[in-house]
Amino acid sequence: METLYQSADVPKISLLGTSGLLFEAPCDMDLHTQRRIWWLADQVEKWPCIKEAVPGMSNLMLIFLEPPNNLRSVQSDLLAAWNNAQELMIEGRIVELPVTYGGKFGPHMADVIAYTQLTMDEIIKIHTEPLYTVFALGSHPGYCYLGGMNPRIATPRRKVPVLGLPGGAVSIGGAQTGVSASAGPSGWNTIGHTDMSFFDPERIPPTLFAPGDMIRFRVERIIQ
């Protein structure tokens, strides 16, 4: 991935092969920054040279209809658009997710307890208090990148990833929390499980959530 432009206080723009760019905001992962990313995606997707604009966590991936003749012009236009970006307010749905915490459904709860020096009950209380905003979709179909977790329960990702994490696993990775939409490998710390389905190819749309939606975790059961 070739970096076209980078500075400490301005966005980083990198070339993705010949058909794409990655725009990375210089700000922290917060809702104000993410709303500007949503606005930028909405605006850039209207450009005649752009096939798709995909928002990520504080970043935006652009896919071109064909390789651009003047990358510097695209870079300049992107920076200008970012400097003028507003916060796009999306009034999404609020969905409550019932979660079983601990036991076989939370195999890494002990690791989170050891790192945070909090009790299991304290971790669950802190985890269920916020209203989390879906910042972006990615990683695998239906997976939501969430913002709003209390830093008190932030826990580093695992040194050795789990290869067979089940779908519905509720986990903590660094300063974020999320729910696996399908089975697969993960380096996050699993503390619970929900039976809600995040992705169904037969459903329209196939993903349960979209950027701007909000999630609240609700305790269904605690297994000590």
TAMOJO-V880237 format. One record per backbone hydrogen bond with DSSP energy under -0.5 kcal/mol. CO is the residue of the C=O (numbers start at 0). NH is the residue of the N-H. Records with the same first field share a line. If there is no record, write none. Layout:
BEGIN
CO=NH ; NH
END
This chain:
BEGIN
1=3 ; 14
4=12
6=9
9=6
11=23
12=3 ; 4
13=21
14=1 ; 16
15=18 ; 19
18=63
19=15
20=22 ; 61
21=13 ; 23
22=24 ; 59
23=11
27=29
29=33
30=34
31=35
32=36
33=37
34=38 ; 87
35=39
36=40
37=41
38=42
39=43
40=44
42=45
43=46
46=49
48=64
51=62
52=54
53=60
55=57 ; 58
57=24
58=55
59=22 ; 61
60=53
61=20 ; 63
62=50 ; 51
69=73
70=74
71=75
72=76
73=77
74=78
75=79
76=80
77=81
78=82
79=83
81=84
85=87
86=88
87=89
88=90
89=91
92=94 ; 213
94=215
95=97
96=217
98=100 ; 219 ; 220
99=192
100=222
101=104
102=105
105=108
107=111
108=112
109=113
110=114
111=115
112=116 ; 117
118=122
119=123
120=124
121=125
122=126
123=127
124=128
125=128 ; 129
129=131
131=214
132=134 ; 146
133=211
135=144
137=139
139=142
142=137
143=145
144=134 ; 135
146=132
149=152
150=153
154=173
158=160
161=185
164=183
165=168
167=193
168=170 ; 179
169=190 ; 191
170=177
171=188
172=175
173=154
175=172
176=145
177=170
178=143
179=167
183=164
185=161
186=157
187=189
188=171
189=107
190=101
191=169
192=99
197=207
199=202
205=199
209=212
211=91
212=133
213=94
214=131
215=96
217=98 ; 219
220=100
221=223
222=102
END
